[in-house]
Amino acid sequence: MSCANMNIMMFTQAVLKELVQWHKVSHRNVVQVSCVFNRDLIPFLVISRIAGENLDVFLRAHGYLSLLHRMRMR
């Protein structure tokens, strides 16, 4: 096995480990992970659908958020 393939496998294992931990988290401010799986050394996850826009769109519309505003979003 080449060094590059070993690095990919180690990275994939590390990502899957993190995703499995994320799957265990249950908090109202954290998107729920429904499923974590690996196909052809590529980690995938299935998350719950959330309403609204992504963070990039929100920040472009509202600009920088102060700490106070970020705390209100909880």
Gaussian input, Z-matrix of N, CA and C with variables (Angstrom, degrees):
# hf/3-21g

backbone

0 1
 N
 C     1     B1
 C     2     B2     1     A1
 N     3     B3     2     A2     1     D1
 C     4     B4     3     A3     2     D2
 C     5     B5     4     A4     3     D3
 N     6     B6     5     A5     4     D4
 C     7     B7     6     A6     5     D5
 C     8     B8     7     A7     6     D6
 N     9     B9     8     A8     7     D7
 C    10    B10     9     A9     8     D8
 C    11    B11    10    A10     9     D9
 N    12    B12    11    A11    10    D10
 C    13    B13    12    A12    11    D11
 C    14    B14    13    A13    12    D12
 N    15    B15    14    A14    13    D13
 C    16    B16    15    A15    14    D14
 C    17    B17    16    A16    15    D15
 N    18    B18    17    A17    16    D16
 C    19    B19    18    A18    17    D17
 C    20    B20    19    A19    18    D18
 N    21    B21    20    A20    19    D19
 C    22    B22    21    A21    20    D20
 C    23    B23    22    A22    21    D21
 N    24    B24    23    A23    22    D22
 C    25    B25    24    A24    23    D23
 C    26    B26    25    A25    24    D24
 N    27    B27    26    A26    25    D25
 C    28    B28    27    A27    26    D26
 C    29    B29    28    A28    27    D27
 N    30    B30    29    A29    28    D28
 C    31    B31    30    A30    29    D29
 C    32    B32    31    A31    30    D30
 N    33    B33    32    A32    31    D31
 C    34    B34    33    A33    32    D32
 C    35    B35    34    A34    33    D33
 N    36    B36    35    A35    34    D34
 C    37    B37    36    A36    35    D35
 C    38    B38    37    A37    36    D36
 N    39    B39    38    A38    37    D37
 C    40    B40    39    A39    38    D38
 C    41    B41    40    A40    39    D39
 N    42    B42    41    A41    40    D40
 C    43    B43    42    A42    41    D41
 C    44    B44    43    A43    42    D42
 N    45    B45    44    A44    43    D43
 C    46    B46    45    A45    44    D44
 C    47    B47    46    A46    45    D45
 N    48    B48    47    A47    46    D46
 C    49    B49    48    A48    47    D47
 C    50    B50    49    A49    48    D48
 N    51    B51    50    A50    49    D49
 C    52    B52    51    A51    50    D50
 C    53    B53    52    A52    51    D51
 N    54    B54    53    A53    52    D52
 C    55    B55    54    A54    53    D53
 C    56    B56    55    A55    54    D54
 N    57    B57    56    A56    55    D55
 C    58    B58    57    A57    56    D56
 C    59    B59    58    A58    57    D57
 N    60    B60    59    A59    58    D58
 C    61    B61    60    A60    59    D59
 C    62    B62    61    A61    60    D60
 N    63    B63    62    A62    61    D61
 C    64    B64    63    A63    62    D62
 C    65    B65    64    A64    63    D63
 N    66    B66    65    A65    64    D64
 C    67    B67    66    A66    65    D65
 C    68    B68    67    A67    66    D66
 N    69    B69    68    A68    67    D67
 C    70    B70    69    A69    68    D68
 C    71    B71    70    A70    69    D69
 N    72    B72    71    A71    70    D70
 C    73    B73    72    A72    71    D71
 C    74    B74    73    A73    72    D72
 N    75    B75    74    A74    73    D73
 C    76    B76    75    A75    74    D74
 C    77    B77    76    A76    75    D75
 N    78    B78    77    A77    76    D76
 C    79    B79    78    A78    77    D77
 C    80    B80    79    A79    78    D78
 N    81    B81    80    A80    79    D79
 C    82    B82    81    A81    80    D80
 C    83    B83    82    A82    81    D81
 N    84    B84    83    A83    82    D82
 C    85    B85    84    A84    83    D83
 C    86    B86    85    A85    84    D84
 N    87    B87    86    A86    85    D85
 C    88    B88    87    A87    86    D86
 C    89    B89    88    A88    87    D87
 N    90    B90    89    A89    88    D88
 C    91    B91    90    A90    89    D89
 C    92    B92    91    A91    90    D90
 N    93    B93    92    A92    91    D91
 C    94    B94    93    A93    92    D92
 C    95    B95    94    A94    93    D93
 N    96    B96    95    A95    94    D94
 C    97    B97    96    A96    95    D95
 C    98    B98    97    A97    96    D96
 N    99    B99    98    A98    97    D97
 C   100   B100    99    A99    98    D98
 C   101   B101   100   A100    99    D99
 N   102   B102   101   A101   100   D100
 C   103   B103   102   A102   101   D101
 C   104   B104   103   A103   102   D102
 N   105   B105   104   A104   103   D103
 C   106   B106   105   A105   104   D104
 C   107   B107   106   A106   105   D105
 N   108   B108   107   A107   106   D106
 C   109   B109   108   A108   107   D107
 C   110   B110   109   A109   108   D108
 N   111   B111   110   A110   109   D109
 C   112   B112   111   A111   110   D110
 C   113   B113   112   A112   111   D111
 N   114   B114   113   A113   112   D112
 C   115   B115   114   A114   113   D113
 C   116   B116   115   A115   114   D114
 N   117   B117   116   A116   115   D115
 C   118   B118   117   A117   116   D116
 C   119   B119   118   A118   117   D117
 N   120   B120   119   A119   118   D118
 C   121   B121   120   A120   119   D119
 C   122   B122   121   A121   120   D120
 N   123   B123   122   A122   121   D121
 C   124   B124   123   A123   122   D122
 C   125   B125   124   A124   123   D123
 N   126   B126   125   A125   124   D124
 C   127   B127   126   A126   125   D125
 C   128   B128   127   A127   126   D126
 N   129   B129   128   A128   127   D127
 C   130   B130   129   A129   128   D128
 C   131   B131   130   A130   129   D129
 N   132   B132   131   A131   130   D130
 C   133   B133   132   A132   131   D131
 C   134   B134   133   A133   132   D132
 N   135   B135   134   A134   133   D133
 C   136   B136   135   A135   134   D134
 C   137   B137   136   A136   135   D135
 N   138   B138   137   A137   136   D136
 C   139   B139   138   A138   137   D137
 C   140   B140   139   A139   138   D138
 N   141   B141   140   A140   139   D139
 C   142   B142   141   A141   140   D140
 C   143   B143   142   A142   141   D141
 N   144   B144   143   A143   142   D142
 C   145   B145   144   A144   143   D143
 C   146   B146   145   A145   144   D144
 N   147   B147   146   A146   145   D145
 C   148   B148   147   A147   146   D146
 C   149   B149   148   A148   147   D147
 N   150   B150   149   A149   148   D148
 C   151   B151   150   A150   149   D149
 C   152   B152   151   A151   150   D150
 N   153   B153   152   A152   151   D151
 C   154   B154   153   A153   152   D152
 C   155   B155   154   A154   153   D153
 N   156   B156   155   A155   154   D154
 C   157   B157   156   A156   155   D155
 C   158   B158   157   A157   156   D156
 N   159   B159   158   A158   157   D157
 C   160   B160   159   A159   158   D158
 C   161   B161   160   A160   159   D159
 N   162   B162   161   A161   160   D160
 C   163   B163   162   A162   161   D161
 C   164   B164   163   A163   162   D162
 N   165   B165   164   A164   163   D163
 C   166   B166   165   A165   164   D164
 C   167   B167   166   A166   165   D165
 N   168   B168   167   A167   166   D166
 C   169   B169   168   A168   167   D167
 C   170   B170   169   A169   168   D168
 N   171   B171   170   A170   169   D169
 C   172   B172   171   A171   170   D170
 C   173   B173   172   A172   171   D171
 N   174   B174   173   A173   172   D172
 C   175   B175   174   A174   173   D173
 C   176   B176   175   A175   174   D174
 N   177   B177   176   A176   175   D175
 C   178   B178   177   A177   176   D176
 C   179   B179   178   A178   177   D177
 N   180   B180   179   A179   178   D178
 C   181   B181   180   A180   179   D179
 C   182   B182   181   A181   180   D180
 N   183   B183   182   A182   181   D181
 C   184   B184   183   A183   182   D182
 C   185   B185   184   A184   183   D183
 N   186   B186   185   A185   184   D184
 C   187   B187   186   A186   185   D185
 C   188   B188   187   A187   186   D186
 N   189   B189   188   A188   187   D187
 C   190   B190   189   A189   188   D188
 C   191   B191   190   A190   189   D189
 N   192   B192   191   A191   190   D190
 C   193   B193   192   A192   191   D191
 C   194   B194   193   A193   192   D192
 N   195   B195   194   A194   193   D193
 C   196   B196   195   A195   194   D194
 C   197   B197   196   A196   195   D195
 N   198   B198   197   A197   196   D196
 C   199   B199   198   A198   197   D197
 C   200   B200   199   A199   198   D198
 N   201   B201   200   A200   199   D199
 C   202   B202   201   A201   200   D200
 C   203   B203   202   A202   201   D201
 N   204   B204   203   A203   202   D202
 C   205   B205   204   A204   203   D203
 C   206   B206   205   A205   204   D204
 N   207   B207   206   A206   205   D205
 C   208   B208   207   A207   206   D206
 C   209   B209   208   A208   207   D207
 N   210   B210   209   A209   208   D208
 C   211   B211   210   A210   209   D209
 C   212   B212   211   A211   210   D210
 N   213   B213   212   A212   211   D211
 C   214   B214   213   A213   212   D212
 C   215   B215   214   A214   213   D213
 N   216   B216   215   A215   214   D214
 C   217   B217   216   A216   215   D215
 C   218   B218   217   A217   216   D216
 N   219   B219   218   A218   217   D217
 C   220   B220   219   A219   218   D218
 C   221   B221   220   A220   219   D219

   B1=1.4589
   B2=1.5240
   B3=1.3224
   B4=1.4670
   B5=1.5253
   B6=1.3220
   B7=1.4671
   B8=1.5288
   B9=1.3299
   B10=1.4714
   B11=1.5223
   B12=1.3358
   B13=1.4715
   B14=1.5205
   B15=1.3352
   B16=1.4596
   B17=1.5241
   B18=1.3289
   B19=1.4616
   B20=1.5231
   B21=1.3240
   B22=1.4639
   B23=1.5204
   B24=1.3268
   B25=1.4658
   B26=1.5252
   B27=1.3365
   B28=1.4606
   B29=1.5263
   B30=1.3413
   B31=1.4557
   B32=1.5262
   B33=1.3283
   B34=1.4596
   B35=1.5237
   B36=1.3192
   B37=1.4605
   B38=1.5205
   B39=1.3275
   B40=1.4688
   B41=1.5280
   B42=1.3311
   B43=1.4654
   B44=1.5182
   B45=1.3166
   B46=1.4640
   B47=1.5233
   B48=1.3255
   B49=1.4667
   B50=1.5289
   B51=1.3387
   B52=1.4601
   B53=1.5300
   B54=1.3309
   B55=1.4605
   B56=1.5240
   B57=1.3170
   B58=1.4698
   B59=1.5233
   B60=1.3389
   B61=1.4626
   B62=1.5243
   B63=1.3331
   B64=1.4634
   B65=1.5323
   B66=1.3288
   B67=1.4666
   B68=1.5259
   B69=1.3190
   B70=1.4635
   B71=1.5242
   B72=1.3328
   B73=1.4630
   B74=1.5274
   B75=1.3087
   B76=1.4591
   B77=1.5338
   B78=1.3254
   B79=1.4579
   B80=1.5167
   B81=1.3090
   B82=1.4620
   B83=1.5261
   B84=1.3243
   B85=1.4664
   B86=1.5308
   B87=1.3113
   B88=1.4650
   B89=1.5264
   B90=1.3347
   B91=1.4637
   B92=1.5262
   B93=1.3301
   B94=1.4545
   B95=1.5315
   B96=1.3191
   B97=1.4615
   B98=1.5147
   B99=1.3278
   B100=1.4622
   B101=1.5178
   B102=1.3329
   B103=1.4526
   B104=1.5251
   B105=1.3268
   B106=1.4598
   B107=1.5231
   B108=1.3323
   B109=1.4581
   B110=1.5190
   B111=1.3248
   B112=1.4510
   B113=1.5269
   B114=1.3294
   B115=1.4657
   B116=1.5198
   B117=1.3146
   B118=1.4741
   B119=1.5243
   B120=1.3170
   B121=1.4664
   B122=1.5206
   B123=1.3157
   B124=1.4614
   B125=1.5194
   B126=1.3527
   B127=1.4691
   B128=1.5307
   B129=1.3099
   B130=1.4600
   B131=1.5188
   B132=1.3218
   B133=1.4452
   B134=1.5127
   B135=1.3163
   B136=1.4511
   B137=1.5192
   B138=1.3373
   B139=1.4645
   B140=1.5229
   B141=1.3152
   B142=1.4544
   B143=1.5266
   B144=1.3025
   B145=1.4586
   B146=1.5227
   B147=1.3190
   B148=1.4495
   B149=1.5177
   B150=1.2971
   B151=1.4654
   B152=1.5210
   B153=1.3024
   B154=1.4565
   B155=1.5098
   B156=1.3227
   B157=1.4530
   B158=1.5164
   B159=1.3179
   B160=1.4559
   B161=1.5289
   B162=1.3056
   B163=1.4581
   B164=1.5224
   B165=1.3254
   B166=1.4599
   B167=1.5240
   B168=1.3131
   B169=1.4615
   B170=1.5265
   B171=1.3184
   B172=1.4624
   B173=1.5246
   B174=1.3417
   B175=1.4598
   B176=1.5256
   B177=1.3255
   B178=1.4679
   B179=1.5272
   B180=1.3181
   B181=1.4662
   B182=1.5280
   B183=1.3472
   B184=1.4600
   B185=1.5218
   B186=1.3334
   B187=1.4531
   B188=1.5148
   B189=1.3197
   B190=1.4602
   B191=1.5174
   B192=1.3083
   B193=1.4631
   B194=1.5212
   B195=1.3010
   B196=1.4626
   B197=1.5293
   B198=1.3052
   B199=1.4592
   B200=1.5248
   B201=1.3227
   B202=1.4637
   B203=1.5225
   B204=1.3247
   B205=1.4566
   B206=1.5411
   B207=1.3285
   B208=1.4600
   B209=1.5125
   B210=1.3107
   B211=1.4624
   B212=1.5212
   B213=1.3470
   B214=1.4628
   B215=1.5180
   B216=1.3223
   B217=1.4635
   B218=1.5140
   B219=1.2968
   B220=1.4624
   B221=1.4463
   A1=108.34
   A2=116.32
   A3=120.39
   A4=110.67
   A5=114.07
   A6=120.58
   A7=110.58
   A8=116.84
   A9=120.86
   A10=110.94
   A11=116.91
   A12=120.37
   A13=111.50
   A14=116.67
   A15=119.98
   A16=110.39
   A17=117.15
   A18=120.72
   A19=110.91
   A20=117.14
   A21=121.27
   A22=109.81
   A23=116.88
   A24=120.12
   A25=111.16
   A26=117.49
   A27=120.49
   A28=110.75
   A29=116.60
   A30=120.81
   A31=110.56
   A32=115.99
   A33=120.82
   A34=110.74
   A35=117.36
   A36=120.95
   A37=111.32
   A38=117.17
   A39=120.91
   A40=110.68
   A41=116.80
   A42=120.76
   A43=110.09
   A44=117.50
   A45=120.22
   A46=111.87
   A47=117.10
   A48=120.74
   A49=110.71
   A50=117.00
   A51=121.23
   A52=110.88
   A53=117.18
   A54=120.45
   A55=111.27
   A56=116.92
   A57=120.55
   A58=110.02
   A59=117.42
   A60=120.50
   A61=110.46
   A62=117.11
   A63=121.71
   A64=109.69
   A65=116.68
   A66=121.42
   A67=111.18
   A68=117.50
   A69=122.22
   A70=113.10
   A71=117.58
   A72=121.35
   A73=110.00
   A74=115.35
   A75=120.77
   A76=107.85
   A77=115.58
   A78=121.54
   A79=107.95
   A80=117.77
   A81=121.01
   A82=113.26
   A83=118.43
   A84=121.54
   A85=113.24
   A86=116.95
   A87=121.07
   A88=108.48
   A89=115.57
   A90=120.47
   A91=108.71
   A92=116.40
   A93=121.48
   A94=111.03
   A95=116.25
   A96=122.76
   A97=107.34
   A98=116.02
   A99=120.66
   A100=112.18
   A101=115.99
   A102=119.89
   A103=109.81
   A104=116.32
   A105=123.14
   A106=106.86
   A107=117.16
   A108=119.72
   A109=110.56
   A110=115.73
   A111=123.70
   A112=107.83
   A113=117.06
   A114=120.79
   A115=108.25
   A116=117.37
   A117=123.02
   A118=111.80
   A119=116.40
   A120=124.25
   A121=113.74
   A122=117.44
   A123=121.33
   A124=108.09
   A125=117.69
   A126=119.64
   A127=111.09
   A128=116.22
   A129=123.14
   A130=108.93
   A131=115.65
   A132=119.54
   A133=108.83
   A134=114.75
   A135=122.47
   A136=106.14
   A137=115.74
   A138=119.96
   A139=109.74
   A140=115.11
   A141=119.81
   A142=109.18
   A143=116.01
   A144=120.78
   A145=108.17
   A146=115.84
   A147=119.58
   A148=109.18
   A149=115.40
   A150=120.90
   A151=109.67
   A152=115.79
   A153=120.35
   A154=112.48
   A155=114.05
   A156=121.26
   A157=110.20
   A158=115.76
   A159=118.60
   A160=110.00
   A161=116.34
   A162=121.77
   A163=111.93
   A164=117.88
   A165=121.04
   A166=110.92
   A167=117.81
   A168=121.88
   A169=110.13
   A170=116.95
   A171=121.36
   A172=111.29
   A173=116.52
   A174=119.92
   A175=112.26
   A176=117.61
   A177=120.17
   A178=110.74
   A179=116.69
   A180=121.08
   A181=112.13
   A182=117.50
   A183=121.17
   A184=113.71
   A185=117.01
   A186=119.91
   A187=111.91
   A188=114.77
   A189=121.51
   A190=110.54
   A191=116.90
   A192=121.67
   A193=109.91
   A194=116.12
   A195=120.25
   A196=109.24
   A197=115.89
   A198=120.52
   A199=110.23
   A200=117.06
   A201=120.91
   A202=110.94
   A203=117.76
   A204=121.25
   A205=110.24
   A206=116.87
   A207=118.98
   A208=111.30
   A209=118.05
   A210=121.48
   A211=110.88
   A212=117.28
   A213=120.87
   A214=112.25
   A215=117.70
   A216=121.82
   A217=112.50
   A218=118.36
   A219=121.07
   A220=110.40
   D1=135.21
   D2=-178.26
   D3=-75.14
   D4=161.78
   D5=178.74
   D6=-61.99
   D7=-39.23
   D8=179.73
   D9=-62.69
   D10=-43.06
   D11=178.87
   D12=-65.07
   D13=-37.73
   D14=177.65
   D15=-65.06
   D16=-40.67
   D17=178.19
   D18=-63.59
   D19=-41.20
   D20=178.36
   D21=-63.17
   D22=-43.69
   D23=179.91
   D24=-64.51
   D25=-41.77
   D26=178.92
   D27=-64.89
   D28=-41.38
   D29=177.71
   D30=-62.64
   D31=-45.57
   D32=-179.77
   D33=-60.70
   D34=-44.00
   D35=178.56
   D36=-63.02
   D37=-40.38
   D38=179.15
   D39=-65.39
   D40=-42.73
   D41=178.81
   D42=-64.43
   D43=-46.32
   D44=178.67
   D45=-60.26
   D46=-39.04
   D47=177.72
   D48=-60.89
   D49=-44.52
   D50=178.50
   D51=-64.71
   D52=-41.54
   D53=-179.33
   D54=-65.40
   D55=-38.22
   D56=176.81
   D57=-63.06
   D58=-40.35
   D59=177.18
   D60=-64.57
   D61=-43.15
   D62=178.14
   D63=-59.45
   D64=-38.52
   D65=179.57
   D66=-58.95
   D67=-29.17
   D68=-178.14
   D69=-80.78
   D70=-14.64
   D71=-176.21
   D72=-78.58
   D73=134.18
   D74=176.17
   D75=-131.19
   D76=104.01
   D77=-179.15
   D78=-151.86
   D79=146.06
   D80=-175.47
   D81=-65.83
   D82=-20.19
   D83=179.55
   D84=-98.28
   D85=7.47
   D86=-178.68
   D87=-120.20
   D88=128.95
   D89=177.53
   D90=-63.46
   D91=133.87
   D92=-179.22
   D93=-77.37
   D94=135.45
   D95=175.28
   D96=-94.86
   D97=123.53
   D98=-179.71
   D99=-87.30
   D100=-35.82
   D101=-173.74
   D102=-155.98
   D103=145.31
   D104=174.78
   D105=-129.55
   D106=130.52
   D107=177.81
   D108=-150.24
   D109=169.29
   D110=-175.23
   D111=-127.87
   D112=128.99
   D113=176.10
   D114=-135.10
   D115=122.00
   D116=179.62
   D117=53.00
   D118=45.80
   D119=179.32
   D120=64.29
   D121=19.67
   D122=176.87
   D123=-115.95
   D124=118.83
   D125=179.03
   D126=-77.29
   D127=139.20
   D128=177.79
   D129=-127.36
   D130=154.18
   D131=171.96
   D132=-141.04
   D133=151.33
   D134=176.54
   D135=-114.98
   D136=123.34
   D137=-178.63
   D138=-116.44
   D139=162.29
   D140=177.62
   D141=-70.19
   D142=149.68
   D143=179.02
   D144=-78.34
   D145=135.95
   D146=177.56
   D147=-119.18
   D148=145.36
   D149=-179.21
   D150=-77.02
   D151=153.00
   D152=175.38
   D153=104.79
   D154=-172.20
   D155=-177.53
   D156=-98.26
   D157=169.60
   D158=177.19
   D159=-77.77
   D160=168.30
   D161=-174.73
   D162=-62.20
   D163=-38.30
   D164=179.86
   D165=-60.23
   D166=-46.06
   D167=179.44
   D168=-62.93
   D169=-42.86
   D170=179.86
   D171=-61.12
   D172=-46.86
   D173=-178.23
   D174=-67.49
   D175=-34.80
   D176=176.74
   D177=-64.59
   D178=-35.82
   D179=-178.96
   D180=-78.45
   D181=-35.44
   D182=-172.42
   D183=-109.79
   D184=-11.58
   D185=-178.16
   D186=74.68
   D187=-165.35
   D188=-179.01
   D189=-61.56
   D190=139.19
   D191=178.42
   D192=-101.49
   D193=129.02
   D194=176.62
   D195=-68.96
   D196=162.60
   D197=177.74
   D198=-58.66
   D199=-41.06
   D200=179.25
   D201=-60.72
   D202=-44.13
   D203=179.81
   D204=-66.74
   D205=-40.30
   D206=178.07
   D207=-62.90
   D208=-36.47
   D209=179.57
   D210=-69.00
   D211=-33.04
   D212=178.46
   D213=-67.98
   D214=-23.91
   D215=-177.10
   D216=-72.95
   D217=-8.35
   D218=-179.38
   D219=-69.52

